[in-house]
Amino acid sequence: MTATAELQKTAQALVAPGKGILAADESTGTIEKRFQSIGLSNSEANRQAYRDLLFTTAGFGDAISGVILYDETLRQKSLKGPSFVDVLQKAGSIPGIKVDKGTVPLPGSPEEKMTEGLDGLRGRLEEYKKLGARFAKWRAVITIGKGIPTARCITVNARGLALYAALCQEHGIVPIVEPEVLMDADNTIERCYEVTEWTLTETFSELRNLGVALDGMLLKPNMVIAGKKSPKQATVEEVARWTVACFRRVVPAEVPGIVFLSGGQTSQQATAHLNAMNAMGPHPWQLSFSYGRALQDEALKAWKGDAKNLAAAQKAFSDRAKLNAAARHGKYSEKMERELVGV
């Protein structure tokens, strides 16, 4: 099935060369953990001020093609009055929305997860479209461990992702399909490759079964990387080679772009890995980013919840966005990192 012109246009705009997506869809609970790291209370006013800091950064749309918002943020106004949706659109960035309702234990295998949120999704998508969202995101989680993942876990999550994607396209909303193989264990990069290939194969099988137009969606996966507890960590070049090899095997060329999540990587690691993959191009699809913490960490630390630090925080965000924009072309370097960030 071929996507409508509207879906194709939005999907292609989200992976425009030199740009990527900001994931600013942290739930209230998740952003509380971020704020705790700088000693800031998790009030709605502070959440509004923080998102305002990011979205009003000068030149925001030069490197950020779209923003995944949380339900609260989609409905909020900026500190100067206009809605955040209007602020983003004026900056040349596309508003999007997180629509899943988080993960719960998988029945019969409680160490694994399934994602909730399909109930009532049609109605929520209709409302979100009216509020200005043009794309959406749904995250599924795959855990590596002893005897897991199970086939049941991968099947349940692949079907959930496909149902979500089909419902999005029914409403003229581009679905970002996010099957994340976690990097929290002690597994090797080879094991991550195996599980990622399996997960993506099942996901695309379910997407096809439900008639999802692959040219009107984006994929948001993990990179193929060793678990954080693994004694053997791969080099930047090895991560790039393993990841590209995996995706060339299983991701159809019709998909306009792959927008990687940063997972547990540092800001610098996420940028370097993306750069190395793009330096290996050209590829059948655009290789871009959909980073949350890896785009925000330096800005959050610079801000500290103090309005006096606004300029420094926005510079930190802008610098990291520029570095990832360079990585989209395979032109990022350690020299650029040192000059902009000082690392």
C-alpha positions in Angstrom: 0.0 0.0 0.0 1.2 3.5 -0.8 0.8 6.3 1.6 -1.2 9.4 0.9 0.6 12.5 -0.3 0.2 14.2 3.1 1.7 11.2 5.0 4.6 11.0 2.5 5.3 14.8 2.7 5.4 14.8 6.5 7.5 11.7 6.8 10.1 13.1 4.3 10.1 16.4 6.1 10.9 14.8 9.4 14.0 13.2 7.9 15.1 16.1 5.8 18.9 16.2 5.3 20.8 17.8 8.2 17.8 17.6 10.6 16.4 15.3 13.2 13.7 15.0 15.8 13.7 16.2 19.4 12.0 13.7 21.8 10.5 16.0 24.4 7.8 13.5 25.4 9.0 12.7 28.9 6.1 11.7 31.1 5.6 13.6 34.3 7.3 10.8 36.2 10.3 10.7 33.9 10.9 14.4 33.8 10.8 14.4 37.6 13.9 12.3 37.6 15.6 14.7 35.2 14.6 17.7 37.4 15.8 15.9 40.6 19.3 15.8 39.0 19.4 19.6 39.1 17.5 20.0 42.4 14.3 21.4 40.7 10.7 20.6 41.8 8.5 18.9 39.3 5.8 21.6 38.9 3.8 22.3 35.8 5.3 25.8 35.7 8.8 24.4 35.7 7.9 21.8 33.0 6.5 24.7 30.9 9.6 26.9 31.5 11.9 24.0 30.5 10.1 23.1 27.3 9.9 26.9 26.5 13.6 27.1 26.9 14.2 24.4 24.3 11.5 25.4 21.8 12.4 29.1 21.7 16.1 28.6 21.1 17.2 30.7 18.2 17.5 28.8 14.9 15.6 25.8 16.5 14.1 24.7 13.1 17.5 24.7 11.4 18.4 21.3 12.9 15.2 20.1 14.5 12.6 18.9 12.0 10.0 17.8 14.5 9.3 17.5 18.2 7.6 14.6 20.0 5.4 16.2 22.7 3.7 14.8 25.8 0.0 15.3 26.2 0.4 18.1 28.7 2.9 19.9 26.5 0.8 19.7 23.3 -1.9 21.7 25.2 0.4 24.2 26.9 1.3 27.8 25.9 4.7 29.3 25.8 5.8 31.8 28.4 5.0 34.6 25.9 1.5 33.5 25.1 1.3 31.5 21.8 0.8 27.8 22.1 3.8 25.5 21.9 2.3 24.1 18.7 2.4 27.6 17.1 5.9 28.3 18.4 7.2 25.1 16.8 5.4 25.7 13.5 6.7 29.2 13.3 10.2 27.8 13.8 9.7 25.4 10.9 9.4 22.3 13.1 6.6 19.8 13.0 4.6 19.0 16.2 4.2 15.3 17.1 2.7 13.4 20.1 3.5 10.4 22.2 0.3 8.2 22.2 1.3 5.0 24.1 0.4 4.8 27.8 3.6 3.1 29.0 4.7 -0.4 29.6 3.3 -3.1 32.0 4.5 -6.7 32.8 3.8 -9.2 30.0 1.3 -11.8 31.3 3.1 -15.1 31.9 6.5 -13.5 31.6 6.6 -10.6 34.1 10.3 -9.8 33.5 9.2 -8.7 30.0 7.1 -5.7 29.0 4.1 -5.0 26.8 2.8 -1.5 25.9 -0.7 -0.2 26.8 -2.7 2.5 25.0 -4.7 1.0 22.1 -8.0 1.4 23.9 -9.5 4.7 22.9 -6.6 5.5 20.6 -8.9 6.4 17.7 -10.5 9.1 19.7 -7.2 10.5 21.0 -5.7 10.6 17.6 -8.7 12.6 16.3 -8.2 15.1 19.1 -4.5 15.3 18.7 -4.8 16.0 15.0 -7.1 18.9 15.7 -4.6 20.2 18.3 -1.9 20.3 15.6 0.0 17.0 15.8 1.1 15.6 12.5 3.0 12.6 13.6 3.0 10.3 16.6 5.2 7.8 18.5 4.6 4.5 20.2 7.3 2.7 22.1 7.7 -1.0 22.7 10.4 -2.5 24.9 12.3 -5.7 24.4 14.5 -6.9 27.2 17.6 -9.1 26.8 18.3 -11.6 29.6 18.4 -15.2 30.5 15.8 -16.9 28.3 14.4 -13.7 27.1 13.2 -12.2 24.9 10.5 -14.8 24.2 8.7 -15.1 20.9 5.5 -14.2 22.7 7.0 -10.9 23.8 8.2 -9.9 20.4 4.9 -11.0 18.7 2.7 -9.0 21.2 4.8 -5.9 20.8 5.1 -6.1 17.1 1.3 -6.4 16.8 0.7 -3.5 19.1 3.1 -1.3 17.0 1.3 -2.4 13.8 -2.2 -1.6 15.2 -1.0 1.8 16.4 0.6 2.6 13.0 -2.5 1.6 11.1 -4.7 3.8 13.3 -2.3 6.7 12.9 -2.4 6.5 9.1 -6.2 6.2 9.2 -6.1 9.7 10.8 -3.5 11.2 8.4 -0.8 11.1 11.1 2.6 9.7 10.4 3.4 6.9 12.9 6.9 6.6 14.3 7.3 2.9 15.2 9.7 2.4 18.1 10.7 -1.2 19.0 13.5 -0.6 21.5 15.9 -3.4 22.4 17.2 -2.2 25.7 21.0 -2.0 26.3 20.8 -2.4 30.1 22.1 -6.0 30.4 25.6 -7.7 30.0 24.9 -9.0 26.5 27.4 -8.8 23.6 26.9 -6.7 20.5 26.3 -10.0 18.6 23.4 -10.8 20.9 22.0 -7.3 20.4 22.2 -7.8 16.6 20.4 -11.1 16.8 17.5 -9.7 19.0 17.2 -6.5 16.9 17.0 -8.4 13.7 14.4 -10.7 15.1 12.3 -7.9 16.5 12.4 -5.8 13.3 11.6 -8.8 11.1 8.5 -9.5 13.2 7.5 -5.9 13.3 7.6 -5.4 9.6 5.7 -8.6 9.1 2.9 -7.3 11.3 3.0 -3.9 9.6 2.5 -5.5 6.2 -0.3 -7.7 7.6 -2.2 -4.7 8.7 -1.6 -2.8 5.4 0.5 0.0 6.9 2.0 2.1 4.1 5.8 1.8 4.7 6.5 5.0 2.8 4.3 7.0 5.2 6.0 5.9 8.5 9.3 6.2 10.2 11.3 3.6 12.3 12.7 4.6 15.7 15.0 1.7 16.8 18.0 1.1 19.0 21.4 1.0 17.6 23.1 -2.4 17.6 25.3 -2.0 20.7 26.7 -4.1 23.5 24.8 -4.1 26.8 26.0 -1.5 29.3 27.2 -4.2 31.7 29.1 -6.1 29.0 32.9 -6.3 29.7 33.4 -6.0 26.0 32.3 -2.6 24.6 32.4 -2.0 20.8 34.2 0.9 19.1 32.2 3.6 17.3 33.1 2.1 14.0 32.0 -1.4 15.1 28.6 -0.1 16.3 28.1 1.6 13.0 29.0 -1.5 11.0 26.9 -3.9 13.0 23.9 -1.5 13.0 24.0 -0.8 9.2 24.5 -4.5 8.4 21.4 -5.4 10.5 19.2 -2.7 9.1 20.2 -3.4 5.5 19.0 -7.0 6.1 15.5 -6.2 7.5 14.4 -2.6 6.9 12.6 -2.2 3.6 13.8 0.6 1.3 10.3 2.1 1.1 10.7 3.4 4.7 11.8 7.1 4.3 14.0 7.2 7.3 15.4 5.6 10.5 15.4 8.0 13.4 17.6 6.4 16.1 16.9 6.6 19.8 19.9 7.3 22.0 19.0 4.8 24.7 21.6 4.9 27.5 24.3 6.5 25.4 26.0 9.8 26.3 25.3 12.8 24.1 28.7 12.4 22.6 28.4 8.7 21.9 25.0 9.1 20.2 26.4 11.8 17.9 29.5 9.9 17.1 27.6 6.6 16.3 25.1 8.5 14.0 28.0 10.2 12.3 29.9 6.9 11.6 26.8 5.3 10.1 26.2 8.3 7.8 29.8 8.3 6.8 29.3 4.8 5.4 26.5 6.0 3.1 24.6 6.3 0.9 21.9 4.1 2.4 18.4 3.2 1.2 16.8 5.4 3.8 17.8 8.6 5.7 19.6 7.9 8.9 18.6 10.5 11.4 18.0 11.0 15.1 15.1 11.2 17.5 17.0 11.9 20.7 15.7 12.9 24.1 18.4 13.0 26.8 21.2 13.0 24.3 20.0 16.4 23.0 18.8 17.8 26.3 21.3 16.8 29.0 23.8 19.6 28.5 21.1 22.2 28.3 19.4 20.9 31.5 22.7 21.0 33.4 23.4 24.5 32.2 19.9 25.8 33.1 19.6 24.4 36.6 16.1 25.8 36.8 17.4 29.4 36.9 16.2 32.0 34.4 19.6 33.7 34.6 21.1 30.7 32.9 18.7 30.7 30.0 21.2 31.9 27.4 23.8 29.4 28.4 21.2 26.6 28.4 19.9 27.5 24.9 23.5 27.7 23.6 24.2 24.2 25.0 21.1 22.9 23.3 21.8 24.6 20.0 25.4 23.4 20.0 24.4 19.7 20.5 21.7 20.1 17.8 24.3 21.5 15.4 26.7 18.6 16.1 23.9 16.1 15.3 23.0 18.0 12.2 26.6 17.6 11.1 26.5 13.9 12.0 23.5 13.6 9.6 26.0 14.3 6.8 28.8 12.2 8.3 30.8 15.5 8.9 30.9 15.5 12.7 34.3 15.3 14.3 36.0 15.3 17.7 37.4 18.7 16.8 33.9 20.1 16.4 33.0 18.6 19.7 35.9 20.3 21.5 35.3 23.6 19.8 31.5 23.7 20.6 31.2 21.7 23.8 34.8 21.7 25.1 35.0 17.9 25.5 
